[in-house]
Amino acid sequence: MNRPFSSWNALALGSVLLAGGLCLAMPFAGDQAIFTVYVRQRTRGAVLYLDIFEFRQPDIFIFYAVSGRLSG
């Protein structure tokens, strides 16, 4: 069943885009900032748990590396 695109859909999409657009200028803080710095160092050749030590599992760094490559 295919519903037509209504004005409610446009209003919902517009509000989500507005809310997301307002958050673009917000800087990273806390864990996001640390992970971003660590991933930047890893892409420049640093070795995890040798040059950079973190108690978390390495999958969080893989996630941030992939998301950074996709979205900049």
C-alpha positions in Angstrom: 0.0 0.0 0.0 1.6 3.2 -1.2 0.5 6.4 0.6 0.9 9.8 -1.1 3.4 12.3 0.3 1.3 14.7 2.4 1.9 18.1 4.0 2.4 16.3 7.4 5.2 14.3 5.9 6.8 17.5 4.6 6.4 19.2 8.0 8.0 16.2 9.8 10.9 16.1 7.4 11.4 19.8 7.6 11.5 19.8 11.4 14.0 16.9 11.4 16.2 18.7 9.0 16.0 22.0 11.0 16.9 20.2 14.2 19.8 18.4 12.6 21.0 21.6 11.0 21.0 23.4 14.3 23.3 20.7 15.8 25.9 20.9 13.0 27.7 23.9 14.6 28.0 22.1 18.0 31.6 20.9 18.7 32.3 17.5 20.0 32.8 17.0 23.7 33.8 14.2 26.0 34.0 10.8 24.5 33.3 12.0 20.9 36.2 14.4 21.0 38.6 11.7 22.4 37.6 9.1 19.9 37.9 11.6 17.0 41.5 12.5 18.1 42.4 8.9 18.5 41.1 8.0 15.1 42.9 10.9 13.5 46.1 9.6 15.1 45.4 6.0 14.0 44.9 7.1 10.3 48.3 8.8 10.5 50.0 5.6 11.6 49.7 5.4 15.4 49.3 1.9 16.8 46.4 1.3 19.1 47.4 0.2 22.7 51.0 1.1 21.9 51.0 4.7 20.9 47.4 5.4 22.0 46.1 3.6 25.1 42.4 3.4 25.8 40.4 1.0 28.0 37.6 0.5 25.5 37.4 -2.2 22.8 38.8 -1.3 19.4 35.4 -1.5 17.6 34.5 2.0 18.7 37.5 3.3 16.9 36.6 1.4 13.8 33.1 2.9 14.0 34.5 6.5 14.3 37.0 5.9 11.5 34.3 4.6 9.1 31.9 7.4 10.0 34.6 10.0 9.7 35.5 8.7 6.2 31.9 8.7 5.1 30.8 12.1 6.5 34.1 14.0 6.8 
